[in-house]
């Protein structure tokens, strides 16, 4: 990922050297950017322009707590109800219910598909999102037919975080680039847990010890809300783990 993160305003011209130019991957535009045919890309919000040359993607980092679905986003959704062919699930309080096809699971058939109940939590990927249609999500990779970690999240707890913090957690090098060390610090203290991060500002934490799950969730929320630096995150973890004993 580039170390240059210029501030951009709506309508600004983005210099060509900041636009990823992979010859093998399509360019992916994330939140805050719009493509104007034939080749113009402009910001639609004010914030920091972030480019990931490895994934051939770019987006604008900005303070906004309203999630806008974007194809390719990993999200945590809650099942609202089931229809004849789809589950209808909630991505956030501000977006229409997304559809999740019954057969969009690994090896799913009409007889073997998961029977998800209202309130169930799934880790999914956005495959369709535009202003004319409700979002569609999937729990299986279209290229491999495998779940690749997607599907129902059983047990555990879901915690809400800001969209900006969720993006930092999802960075390939969240410790170096996102300045998020809280998860590594928790692991170093001996806590065993699983985690799934949704771009829609939801984090699922699972584990055998309910106390550890609560501590991980508290650590994430306090790091986010307090905008804690790396050293402050380490102190927070030591305090929370000490309180468990």
Buried (B, 14 or more C-beta within 10 A) or exposed (E): BBEEBEEBEEEEEBEEEBBBEEEEEEBBBBBBBEEEEEEEBBBEBBBBBBBBBEBBBBBBBBEBEEBBBBBBBBBBBBBBEBEEEBBBBBBBEEBEBBBBBBBBBBEBEEEEBBEBEEEBBBBBBBBBBEEEEBBBBBBBBEEEEEBBEBBBBEEBBBBBBBBBBBBBBBBEEBBEBBBBBBBBBBEEBEBEBBBBBBBBBBBBBBBEEEEBBBBBBBBBBBBBEEEBEEEBBBEBBEEBBEEEE
